[in-house]
Every structure is written in structure tokens, then in C-alpha cells.
Amino acid sequence: MLINCPACQSDRIGTHNYGKKTGCTLGSLAGATGGVTGILSGAEIGSLAGLVGGPGGVIIGSLAGAIIAGLLGGVAGGAAGARFGEVIDDNILDNYYCLHCYHTFGQQDL
């Protein structure tokens, strides 16, 4: 969809994406924090998988399981937060700005 500035009709438009950036950051933090509970179960699964390698395998398996669980929680939270922030950008905030006349406007102004 081609977006034109409502003030000067220029098609040179940029986006701020403040909601998306904030949502992604907060979602990643929340997901990683929520991943703490997943870290415990991930460490258990990793230690069980590491039993094959002996005592060293249990330690490495526990650490790997904990790291993977934390990363997965952060990624899932970041994706959900970014999508939520995108909705905020499109419906509430003045997300667009004109590179020609510097007018700021939102989706509702189009």
C-alpha cells in the first residue's frame, strides 16, 4: 500500500515503530523471565539426556537445557510483544512521518 503524506502528498514516508520496538523489548524480557520456570524443566531434561555422557554430560546437559529454555522464552515473548506493538503503532500512535515536510501522522489520518 502506497502511503502519501496528508499535508504535502509526498510519497517519501518513514516510520517510527516505537510501539513495535518497545513491545519487542518488553516481550523479550517477560518471555525470558517466564522462561525461568522453563529453565528448571529444561535443566532436568538436559541432565537426563546427559546421563549417557556420565557426570560431565549431566552438567553440560543441564546448562544446555537451561540456556535453550531461556532463549526460547525470550524469542517467543519478543515475537508476541512485537506483534502487539505493531497493532499499537497502526491504530493509536502517529507512526508515520514525511521525509519531505516532516509532518507526523497516523494510520487514522490516511
C-alpha distances in whole Angstrom, upper triangle without the diagonal:
4,6,10,13,15,18,18,14,14,11,13,12,14,14,17,17,21,21,19,22,25,24,24,28,29,28,30,33,33,33,35,38,37,38,41,43,41,43,46,45,44,47,49,47,48,51,52,50,52,56,56,56,59,59,56,54,54,53,50,49,49,47,44,44,43,41,39,39,38,35,34,34,32,29,29,29,26,24,24,24,21,19,21,20,16,17,19,16,14,16,19,19,17,15,13,16,16,17,19,21,20,19,18,16,14,12,15,15,11
4,7,10,12,15,14,11,10,7,10,9,12,13,17,17,21,21,21,23,26,25,26,29,31,30,31,34,35,35,37,40,40,40,43,45,43,45,48,48,46,49,52,50,50,54,55,53,55,58,58,58,61,61,58,56,56,55,52,51,51,49,46,46,45,43,41,41,40,37,36,36,34,31,31,31,28,26,27,26,23,21,23,22,18,19,20,17,15,17,20,19,17,15,12,14,13,15,16,17,18,17,16,15,14,12,15,14,11
4,7,9,12,12,9,9,6,8,7,10,11,14,15,19,19,19,21,24,24,25,27,29,29,31,33,34,34,36,39,39,40,43,44,43,45,48,48,46,49,52,50,50,54,55,53,55,59,59,59,61,61,59,56,56,55,52,51,51,49,47,46,45,43,41,41,39,37,36,36,33,31,31,30,28,26,26,25,22,21,22,20,17,17,18,15,13,15,17,16,13,12,9,10,10,12,13,14,14,13,13,11,11,9,12,11,8
4,6,9,8,5,5,5,7,7,11,12,16,17,20,21,22,24,26,26,27,30,31,32,33,36,37,37,39,41,42,43,46,47,46,48,51,51,50,52,55,54,54,57,58,57,58,62,62,62,65,64,62,60,59,58,55,54,54,52,50,49,48,46,44,44,42,40,39,39,36,34,34,33,30,29,29,28,25,24,25,23,20,20,20,17,15,17,19,17,14,13,10,10,8,11,11,12,12,11,12,10,11,11,13,10,8
4,5,6,5,5,6,8,7,10,12,15,17,19,21,21,23,25,26,27,29,31,32,33,35,36,37,39,41,42,43,46,48,47,48,51,52,50,53,56,55,54,58,59,58,59,63,64,63,65,65,62,60,60,59,56,55,55,52,50,50,49,46,45,45,43,40,40,39,37,35,35,34,31,30,30,28,25,25,25,22,20,20,20,17,15,17,18,16,12,12,9,8,6,9,9,9,9,7,9,8,10,11,12,9,8
4,6,6,8,10,12,11,14,15,17,19,21,22,23,25,27,27,29,31,32,33,35,37,38,39,41,42,43,44,47,49,48,50,53,53,52,55,57,56,57,60,61,60,62,65,66,66,68,67,65,63,62,61,59,58,57,55,53,52,51,48,47,47,45,42,42,41,39,37,37,35,33,31,31,29,27,26,26,24,21,21,20,18,16,17,17,16,12,13,11,10,9,12,12,10,11,8,9,8,10,11,11,7,7
4,6,8,11,12,12,14,16,18,21,22,24,25,27,28,29,31,33,34,35,37,39,39,41,43,44,45,47,49,51,51,52,55,56,54,57,60,59,59,62,64,62,64,67,68,68,70,69,66,65,64,63,60,60,59,56,55,54,53,50,49,49,47,44,44,43,40,39,39,37,35,34,34,32,29,29,28,26,24,24,23,20,19,19,19,17,14,15,12,11,9,12,10,8,9,7,9,9,12,14,14,10,10
4,6,9,10,11,14,17,19,22,24,26,27,28,30,31,32,34,36,37,38,40,41,42,44,46,47,48,51,53,52,53,57,57,56,58,61,60,60,63,65,63,64,68,69,68,70,70,67,65,65,63,61,60,60,57,55,55,54,51,50,50,48,45,45,45,42,40,40,39,36,35,35,33,31,30,30,28,25,26,25,22,21,22,22,20,16,17,14,11,9,10,8,7,10,9,11,12,15,16,17,13,12
4,6,9,10,14,16,19,21,24,25,26,27,29,30,32,34,35,36,38,40,41,41,43,45,46,47,50,52,51,52,56,56,54,57,60,58,58,62,63,62,63,66,67,67,69,68,66,64,64,62,60,59,59,56,54,54,53,50,49,49,47,44,44,43,41,39,39,38,35,34,34,32,29,29,29,27,24,25,24,21,19,21,22,20,17,17,13,12,9,11,9,10,12,11,13,12,14,15,16,12,11
4,6,8,11,14,17,20,22,24,25,26,28,29,30,32,34,35,36,38,40,40,42,44,45,46,49,51,49,51,54,54,53,55,58,57,56,60,61,60,61,64,65,64,67,66,64,62,62,60,58,57,57,54,52,52,51,48,47,47,45,42,42,42,39,37,37,37,33,32,33,31,28,28,29,26,23,24,24,21,20,22,22,20,17,16,12,10,7,8,7,8,10,10,12,13,15,15,17,14,13
4,6,9,12,16,18,21,23,22,24,27,27,28,30,32,33,34,36,37,38,40,42,42,43,46,48,47,48,52,52,50,52,55,54,53,57,58,56,58,61,62,61,64,63,61,59,59,57,55,54,54,51,49,49,48,45,44,44,42,40,39,39,36,34,35,34,31,29,30,29,26,25,27,24,21,22,23,19,18,20,22,20,16,15,11,10,8,9,9,11,12,12,13,13,14,14,17,15,12
4,7,10,14,16,19,21,21,22,25,26,26,28,30,31,32,34,36,36,38,40,41,41,44,47,45,46,50,50,48,51,54,52,52,55,57,55,56,60,60,59,62,61,59,57,57,55,53,52,52,49,47,47,46,43,42,43,41,38,38,38,35,33,33,33,29,28,29,28,24,25,26,23,21,22,22,19,18,21,22,19,16,14,10,9,6,5,7,10,10,11,12,13,15,15,18,16,14
4,7,10,13,16,18,17,18,21,22,23,25,27,28,29,31,32,33,35,37,38,38,41,43,42,43,47,47,45,48,51,49,49,52,54,52,54,57,58,57,60,59,56,54,54,53,50,50,49,47,45,45,43,41,39,40,38,35,35,34,32,30,30,29,26,25,26,24,21,21,22,20,17,19,19,15,14,17,18,15,12,10,7,6,5,6,8,10,9,10,10,10,11,12,15,14,12
4,7,9,12,15,14,15,18,19,20,21,24,24,25,27,29,30,31,33,34,35,38,40,39,40,43,44,42,45,47,46,46,49,51,49,50,54,55,54,56,56,53,51,51,49,47,46,46,43,41,41,40,37,36,36,34,32,32,31,28,27,27,26,23,22,23,22,18,19,20,17,15,17,17,13,13,16,17,14,11,8,6,5,6,7,10,12,10,10,9,10,11,13,16,15,14
4,6,9,11,11,12,14,16,16,18,20,21,22,24,26,26,28,30,31,32,34,37,36,37,40,41,39,42,44,44,43,46,48,47,48,51,52,52,54,53,51,49,48,47,44,44,43,41,39,39,37,34,33,33,31,29,29,28,25,24,24,23,20,19,20,18,15,16,16,13,11,14,13,9,10,14,14,11,9,5,5,6,9,10,13,14,12,12,9,10,10,11,14,14,14
4,6,8,9,9,11,13,14,15,17,19,20,22,23,24,26,27,29,30,32,35,34,35,38,39,38,40,43,42,42,45,47,46,47,50,51,51,52,51,49,47,47,45,43,42,41,39,37,37,35,33,32,32,29,27,27,27,23,22,23,21,18,18,19,16,14,15,15,12,11,13,12,8,11,14,13,9,8,5,6,8,11,12,15,16,12,12,10,11,11,13,15,16,16
4,5,5,6,9,10,11,12,14,15,17,19,20,21,23,24,25,26,29,31,31,32,35,36,34,37,39,39,38,42,43,42,44,47,48,48,50,49,46,45,44,42,40,39,38,36,34,34,32,30,29,29,26,24,24,23,20,19,19,18,15,14,15,13,10,11,12,8,7,10,9,6,9,12,12,9,9,6,8,11,14,15,19,19,16,16,12,12,11,12,15,16,17
4,6,5,6,8,10,11,12,14,15,17,18,20,21,22,24,25,28,30,30,30,34,35,34,36,39,38,38,41,43,42,43,47,48,48,49,48,46,44,43,41,40,39,38,35,34,34,32,29,29,28,25,24,24,22,19,19,19,17,14,15,15,12,10,12,12,8,9,11,9,7,11,13,11,8,10,8,11,12,16,17,21,21,17,17,13,14,12,14,17,18,19
4,6,5,6,8,10,10,12,14,15,16,17,20,21,21,23,26,28,27,29,32,33,32,34,37,36,37,40,41,41,42,45,47,46,48,47,45,43,42,40,39,38,36,34,33,32,30,28,27,26,24,22,22,20,18,17,17,15,12,13,12,9,8,9,8,4,6,8,6,5,9,10,9,8,10,9,12,15,18,20,23,23,20,19,15,15,13,14,16,18,19
4,6,5,6,9,10,10,12,14,15,16,18,20,20,21,24,26,26,27,30,31,29,32,35,34,34,37,39,38,39,43,44,44,45,44,42,40,40,38,36,35,34,32,30,30,28,26,25,24,22,20,19,18,15,14,14,13,10,10,10,7,5,7,7,4,5,8,8,7,10,12,12,11,13,10,13,16,19,21,24,24,21,21,17,17,14,15,18,20,20
4,6,5,6,9,10,11,13,14,15,17,18,20,21,23,26,25,26,29,30,29,31,34,33,33,36,38,37,38,42,43,42,44,43,40,39,38,36,34,34,32,30,29,28,27,24,24,23,20,18,19,18,14,14,15,13,10,11,12,9,7,10,10,7,9,12,11,10,13,15,15,13,15,12,15,17,20,21,24,25,21,21,18,18,17,18,20,22,23
4,5,5,6,8,10,11,12,14,15,16,18,19,22,24,24,25,28,29,28,30,33,33,33,36,38,37,38,41,43,43,44,43,41,39,38,36,34,34,32,30,29,28,26,24,24,23,20,19,19,17,14,14,15,12,10,12,12,8,8,11,10,7,10,12,10,10,14,15,14,13,15,13,16,18,22,23,27,26,23,23,19,19,18,19,21,23,24
4,5,5,6,8,10,10,12,14,15,16,17,20,22,22,23,26,27,26,28,31,31,31,34,36,35,37,40,41,41,43,41,39,38,37,35,33,32,31,29,28,27,25,23,22,21,18,17,17,15,12,12,12,9,7,9,8,4,5,8,6,5,8,10,9,10,13,14,14,13,16,14,18,20,24,25,29,29,25,25,21,20,18,19,21,23,24
4,6,5,6,9,10,10,12,14,15,16,18,21,20,21,24,25,24,26,29,28,28,31,33,33,34,37,38,38,40,39,37,35,34,32,30,29,28,26,25,24,22,20,19,18,16,14,14,13,10,9,10,7,4,6,7,5,4,8,8,7,10,12,12,13,15,17,17,16,18,16,19,21,25,26,29,30,26,26,23,22,20,21,23,25,26
4,5,5,6,9,10,11,12,14,15,17,20,20,20,23,25,23,25,28,28,28,31,33,32,33,36,38,38,39,37,35,34,33,31,29,29,27,25,24,23,21,19,19,18,15,14,15,13,9,10,12,9,6,10,10,7,8,12,12,10,13,15,14,15,18,20,19,18,20,18,21,23,26,27,30,31,27,27,24,24,22,23,26,28,29
4,5,5,6,8,10,10,12,14,16,18,18,19,22,23,23,25,28,28,28,31,33,33,33,37,38,38,39,38,36,34,33,31,30,29,27,25,25,24,21,19,19,18,15,15,15,12,10,11,12,8,7,10,10,7,9,12,11,10,13,15,14,15,18,19,18,18,20,19,22,25,28,29,33,33,29,29,25,25,23,24,26,28,29
4,5,5,6,8,10,10,12,14,16,16,17,20,21,20,23,25,25,26,28,30,30,31,34,36,36,37,36,34,33,31,30,28,27,25,24,23,21,19,18,17,15,13,12,12,9,7,8,8,4,4,7,7,4,7,10,9,10,13,14,14,16,18,19,19,19,22,20,23,26,29,30,34,34,31,30,27,26,24,24,26,29,29
4,5,5,6,8,10,10,13,15,14,15,18,19,18,20,23,23,23,26,28,28,28,32,33,33,34,33,31,30,28,27,25,24,22,20,19,19,16,15,14,13,10,9,10,8,4,6,7,5,4,8,9,7,9,12,12,12,15,17,17,18,21,22,22,22,24,22,25,27,31,31,35,35,32,32,29,28,26,26,29,31,32
4,5,5,6,8,10,11,14,14,14,17,19,18,20,23,23,23,26,28,28,29,32,34,33,34,33,31,30,28,26,25,24,22,20,20,19,16,15,15,14,10,11,12,9,6,9,10,7,8,11,12,10,12,15,15,14,18,19,19,20,23,24,23,23,25,24,27,29,32,33,37,37,33,33,30,30,28,28,31,33,34
4,6,5,6,8,10,12,13,14,16,18,18,20,22,23,23,26,28,28,29,32,34,34,35,33,32,30,28,27,26,25,22,21,21,19,16,16,16,13,11,12,12,8,7,10,10,6,8,11,10,9,12,14,14,14,17,19,18,20,23,24,23,23,26,24,28,30,34,35,38,39,35,35,31,30,28,28,30,33,34
4,5,5,6,9,11,10,12,15,15,15,17,20,20,20,23,25,25,26,29,31,31,32,31,29,28,26,24,23,22,20,19,18,16,14,13,13,10,8,9,8,4,4,7,6,4,7,10,9,9,12,14,14,15,18,19,20,21,24,25,25,25,28,26,29,31,35,36,39,40,36,36,32,32,29,29,31,34,35
4,5,5,7,10,9,9,13,14,13,15,18,18,18,21,23,23,24,27,29,29,29,28,26,25,23,21,21,19,17,16,15,14,11,10,11,9,5,7,8,5,4,8,9,7,9,12,13,12,15,17,17,18,21,22,22,24,26,28,27,27,30,28,31,33,36,37,41,41,38,38,34,34,32,32,34,37,38
4,5,5,8,9,10,12,14,14,15,18,19,19,21,24,24,25,28,30,30,30,29,27,26,24,22,22,21,18,17,17,16,12,12,13,11,8,10,11,8,8,11,12,10,12,15,14,14,17,19,18,19,22,24,23,25,28,29,28,28,31,29,32,35,38,39,43,43,39,39,36,35,33,33,35,38,39
4,5,6,7,9,11,12,13,15,17,18,19,21,22,23,24,27,29,30,30,29,28,26,24,23,22,21,18,17,17,15,12,13,13,10,8,11,10,7,8,11,10,9,12,14,13,14,17,18,18,19,22,23,23,25,28,28,28,28,32,30,33,36,39,40,44,44,41,40,37,36,33,33,35,38,39
4,5,5,6,9,10,9,12,14,14,15,17,19,20,21,24,26,26,27,25,24,23,20,19,19,17,15,14,14,11,9,10,9,6,5,8,7,5,7,10,10,9,12,14,14,15,18,19,20,21,23,25,25,27,29,30,30,31,33,31,34,37,40,41,45,45,42,42,38,38,35,35,37,40,41
4,5,5,7,9,9,10,13,14,15,16,19,20,20,23,25,25,26,24,23,22,19,18,18,16,13,13,14,11,8,10,11,8,6,10,11,8,10,13,13,13,15,18,18,18,21,23,23,24,27,28,28,30,32,33,33,33,36,34,37,40,43,44,47,48,44,44,41,40,38,38,40,43,44
4,5,5,7,9,10,11,13,14,16,17,19,20,22,25,25,25,24,24,22,19,18,19,17,14,14,15,12,10,12,12,9,9,12,12,10,12,15,14,14,17,19,19,20,23,24,24,25,28,29,29,31,34,34,34,35,38,36,39,42,45,46,50,50,47,46,43,42,40,39,41,44,45
4,5,5,6,8,10,10,12,14,15,16,18,20,22,23,24,22,22,20,17,17,17,14,12,12,12,9,8,10,9,5,7,10,9,8,11,13,12,13,16,18,18,19,22,23,23,25,27,28,29,31,33,34,34,35,38,36,39,41,45,45,49,50,46,46,43,42,39,39,41,44,44
4,6,5,6,8,10,10,12,14,15,16,18,21,21,21,20,19,17,15,14,14,12,9,9,10,7,4,7,8,5,6,9,10,9,12,14,14,15,17,19,20,21,23,25,25,27,29,30,31,33,35,36,36,36,39,37,40,42,45,46,50,50,47,47,44,43,41,41,43,46,46
4,5,5,6,9,10,11,12,14,15,17,20,20,20,18,18,17,14,13,14,12,9,10,11,9,7,10,11,8,10,13,13,13,15,18,18,18,21,23,23,24,26,28,28,30,32,33,34,36,38,39,39,39,42,40,43,46,49,49,53,54,50,50,47,46,44,44,46,49,49
4,5,5,6,8,10,11,12,14,16,18,19,20,19,19,17,14,14,15,12,9,11,12,8,8,11,11,8,11,14,13,13,16,18,17,18,21,22,22,24,27,28,28,30,32,33,34,36,38,39,39,40,43,41,44,46,50,50,54,55,51,51,48,47,44,44,46,49,49
4,5,5,6,8,10,10,12,14,17,17,18,17,17,14,12,12,12,9,7,9,8,4,5,8,7,6,9,11,11,11,14,16,16,17,20,21,22,23,25,27,28,29,31,33,34,35,37,38,39,39,42,40,42,45,48,48,52,53,50,50,46,46,43,43,45,48,48
4,5,5,6,9,10,10,12,15,15,15,14,14,12,9,9,9,7,4,6,7,5,5,8,9,8,10,13,14,14,17,18,19,20,22,24,25,26,28,30,31,32,34,36,37,38,40,41,42,42,44,42,45,47,50,50,54,55,52,52,49,48,46,46,48,51,51
4,5,5,6,9,10,11,14,15,15,14,14,12,9,10,11,9,6,10,10,8,8,12,12,11,14,16,16,16,19,21,21,22,25,26,27,28,31,32,33,34,36,38,39,40,42,43,44,44,47,45,48,50,53,54,57,58,55,55,52,51,49,48,50,53,53
4,5,5,6,9,10,12,14,15,15,15,12,10,11,11,8,7,10,10,7,9,12,11,10,14,15,15,16,19,20,20,22,24,25,26,28,30,31,32,34,35,37,38,40,41,43,43,44,47,44,47,49,52,53,56,58,54,54,51,50,48,47,49,52,52
4,5,5,6,9,11,11,12,12,12,9,7,8,8,4,5,7,7,5,8,10,10,10,13,15,15,16,19,20,20,22,24,25,27,28,30,31,33,34,36,38,39,40,42,43,44,44,47,44,47,49,52,52,56,57,54,54,51,50,48,48,50,53,53
4,5,5,6,9,10,10,9,10,7,4,7,8,5,5,8,9,8,10,13,13,13,16,18,18,19,22,23,24,25,27,29,30,31,33,35,36,37,39,41,42,43,45,47,47,47,50,47,50,52,55,55,59,60,57,57,54,54,51,51,53,56,56
4,5,5,8,10,10,11,12,9,7,10,11,8,8,12,12,10,13,15,15,15,18,20,20,21,24,25,25,27,29,30,31,33,35,36,37,39,40,42,43,45,46,48,49,49,51,49,51,54,57,57,61,62,59,59,56,55,53,52,54,57,57
4,6,7,8,10,11,12,8,7,10,10,6,9,12,10,9,13,15,14,15,18,19,19,21,23,24,24,27,28,29,30,32,34,35,37,38,40,41,43,44,46,47,48,48,51,48,50,53,56,56,59,61,58,58,55,54,52,51,54,56,56
4,5,5,7,8,8,4,4,7,7,5,8,10,10,10,13,15,15,16,19,20,20,22,24,25,26,28,30,31,32,34,35,37,38,40,41,43,44,46,47,49,50,50,52,49,52,54,57,56,60,62,59,59,56,56,53,53,55,58,58
4,5,5,7,9,6,5,9,10,8,10,13,13,13,16,18,18,19,22,23,23,25,27,28,29,31,33,34,35,37,39,40,41,43,44,46,48,49,51,52,53,53,55,53,55,57,60,60,64,65,62,63,59,59,57,56,59,61,61
4,6,9,10,7,8,12,11,10,13,15,15,15,18,20,19,21,24,24,25,27,29,30,30,33,34,35,37,39,40,41,43,44,46,47,49,50,52,54,54,54,57,54,56,58,61,61,64,66,63,64,61,60,58,57,60,62,62
4,7,7,4,7,10,9,9,12,14,14,15,18,19,19,21,23,24,25,27,29,29,31,33,34,35,37,39,40,41,43,44,46,48,49,50,52,54,54,54,56,54,56,58,60,60,64,65,62,63,60,60,58,57,60,63,62
4,6,5,6,9,10,10,12,15,15,16,18,20,21,22,24,26,27,28,30,31,32,34,36,37,39,40,42,43,45,46,48,50,51,52,54,56,56,56,58,55,58,60,62,62,66,67,64,65,62,62,60,59,62,64,64
4,5,5,7,9,10,11,13,14,15,17,19,20,21,23,25,26,27,29,31,32,33,35,37,38,39,41,43,44,45,47,49,50,51,53,55,55,55,57,54,57,59,62,61,65,66,63,64,61,61,59,59,61,64,64
4,5,5,6,8,10,11,12,14,16,17,18,20,21,23,24,26,27,29,30,32,33,35,36,38,39,41,42,43,45,47,48,49,51,53,53,53,55,52,54,56,59,58,62,64,60,61,58,59,57,57,59,62,62
4,5,5,6,8,10,10,12,14,15,16,18,20,21,22,24,26,26,28,30,31,32,34,36,37,39,40,41,43,45,46,47,49,51,51,51,53,50,53,55,57,57,61,62,59,60,57,57,55,54,57,60,59
4,6,5,6,9,10,10,12,14,15,16,18,20,21,22,24,26,27,28,30,32,33,34,36,38,39,40,42,44,45,46,48,50,50,50,52,50,52,54,57,57,61,62,59,59,56,56,54,54,56,59,59
4,5,5,6,9,10,11,12,14,16,17,18,20,21,23,24,26,27,29,31,32,33,35,37,38,39,41,43,44,45,47,49,49,48,51,48,50,52,55,55,59,60,57,57,54,54,52,52,55,57,58
4,5,5,6,8,10,11,12,14,15,16,18,20,21,22,24,26,27,29,30,31,33,35,36,37,39,41,42,43,45,47,47,47,49,46,48,50,53,52,56,58,54,55,52,52,50,50,53,55,55
4,5,5,6,8,10,10,12,14,15,16,18,20,21,22,24,26,27,29,30,31,33,35,36,37,39,41,42,44,45,46,45,48,45,47,50,52,52,56,57,54,55,52,52,49,49,52,54,54
4,6,5,6,9,10,11,12,14,15,17,19,20,21,23,24,26,27,29,30,32,33,34,36,38,39,40,42,44,44,44,46,44,47,49,52,52,55,57,53,54,51,50,48,48,50,53,53
4,5,5,6,9,10,11,12,14,16,17,18,20,21,22,24,26,27,28,31,32,33,35,37,37,38,41,42,42,42,44,42,44,46,49,49,53,54,50,51,48,48,46,46,49,51,51
4,5,5,6,9,10,11,12,14,15,16,18,20,21,23,24,26,27,29,30,31,33,35,36,37,39,41,41,41,43,40,43,45,47,47,51,52,49,50,47,47,45,44,47,50,49
4,6,5,6,9,10,11,12,14,15,17,18,20,21,23,24,26,27,29,30,32,34,35,36,38,39,40,40,42,40,42,45,47,47,51,52,49,50,46,46,44,43,46,49,49
4,6,5,6,9,10,11,12,14,16,17,18,20,22,22,24,26,27,28,30,32,33,34,36,38,38,38,40,38,41,43,46,46,50,51,47,48,45,44,42,42,44,47,47
4,5,5,6,9,10,11,12,14,15,16,18,20,21,22,25,26,27,28,31,31,32,35,36,36,36,38,36,38,40,43,43,47,48,45,45,42,42,40,40,43,45,45
4,5,5,6,9,10,10,12,14,15,16,18,20,21,23,24,25,27,29,30,31,33,35,35,35,37,35,37,39,42,42,46,47,44,45,41,41,39,39,41,44,44
4,6,5,6,9,10,11,12,14,16,17,18,20,22,23,24,26,28,29,30,32,33,34,34,37,34,37,39,42,43,46,47,44,44,41,40,38,38,40,43,43
4,6,5,6,9,10,11,12,14,16,16,18,20,21,22,24,26,27,28,30,32,32,32,34,32,34,37,40,40,44,45,42,42,38,38,36,36,38,41,41
4,5,5,6,9,10,10,12,14,15,16,18,20,21,22,25,26,26,28,30,31,30,32,30,32,35,37,38,41,42,39,40,36,36,34,34,37,39,39
4,5,5,6,8,10,11,12,14,15,17,18,20,21,23,24,26,27,29,30,30,32,29,32,35,38,38,42,43,40,40,36,36,33,33,35,38,38
4,6,5,6,8,10,11,12,14,16,17,18,20,22,23,24,26,27,28,28,31,28,31,34,37,38,41,42,39,39,35,35,32,32,34,37,37
4,6,5,6,9,10,10,12,14,15,16,18,20,21,22,24,26,26,26,28,26,28,31,34,34,38,39,36,36,32,32,30,30,32,35,35
4,5,5,6,9,10,10,12,14,15,16,19,20,21,23,25,25,25,27,24,27,29,32,33,37,38,34,35,31,31,28,28,31,33,33
4,5,5,6,9,10,11,13,14,16,17,19,20,22,23,24,24,27,24,27,30,33,34,37,38,35,35,32,31,28,27,30,32,32
4,6,5,6,8,10,11,12,14,16,16,18,20,21,22,22,25,23,26,28,32,33,36,37,34,33,30,29,26,26,28,31,31
4,5,5,6,9,10,10,12,14,15,16,18,20,20,20,22,20,23,25,28,29,33,34,30,30,27,26,24,24,26,29,29
4,5,5,6,9,10,11,13,14,15,17,19,20,20,22,19,22,25,28,29,32,33,30,30,27,26,23,22,25,27,27
4,5,5,6,9,10,11,13,14,16,17,18,19,21,19,22,25,29,30,33,34,31,30,27,25,22,21,24,26,27
4,5,5,6,9,10,11,12,14,15,16,16,19,17,20,23,26,28,31,32,28,28,24,23,20,20,22,25,25
4,5,5,6,9,10,10,12,14,15,15,17,14,17,20,23,25,28,29,26,25,22,21,18,18,20,23,23
4,5,5,7,9,10,11,13,14,15,17,15,17,21,24,25,29,29,26,25,22,20,17,16,19,22,22
4,5,5,7,9,10,11,12,13,16,14,17,21,24,26,29,29,26,25,21,20,17,16,18,21,21
4,5,5,6,9,10,10,10,13,11,14,18,21,23,26,26,23,22,18,17,14,14,16,19,20
4,5,5,6,9,10,10,12,10,12,16,19,21,24,24,22,20,17,15,12,12,14,17,17
4,5,5,6,8,9,12,11,14,17,21,23,26,26,23,21,18,15,12,11,13,16,16
4,6,5,5,6,10,9,13,16,20,22,25,24,21,20,16,14,11,11,12,15,16
4,6,6,5,7,6,9,12,16,18,21,21,18,16,13,11,8,8,11,13,14
4,6,7,8,7,9,13,16,19,21,21,19,17,13,11,7,6,8,11,11
4,6,8,9,12,15,18,21,23,23,20,18,14,11,8,6,7,10,12
4,7,8,12,15,18,21,23,22,19,17,13,11,8,8,8,11,13
4,5,9,11,15,18,20,19,16,14,10,8,6,8,9,11,13
4,6,8,11,14,17,15,12,10,6,5,4,7,9,9,11
4,7,10,13,16,15,12,11,7,6,5,8,10,11,12
4,7,10,12,12,10,8,6,5,6,8,11,10,10
4,6,9,9,6,6,4,6,8,11,13,12,12
4,5,6,5,5,6,8,11,13,15,13,13
4,6,6,8,10,12,14,16,19,17,16
4,6,8,11,13,16,18,20,17,17
4,6,9,12,15,18,19,16,16
4,6,10,13,16,18,15,16
4,7,10,13,14,11,13
4,7,11,12,10,12
4,7,8,6,8
4,5,5,7
4,5,6
4,6
4
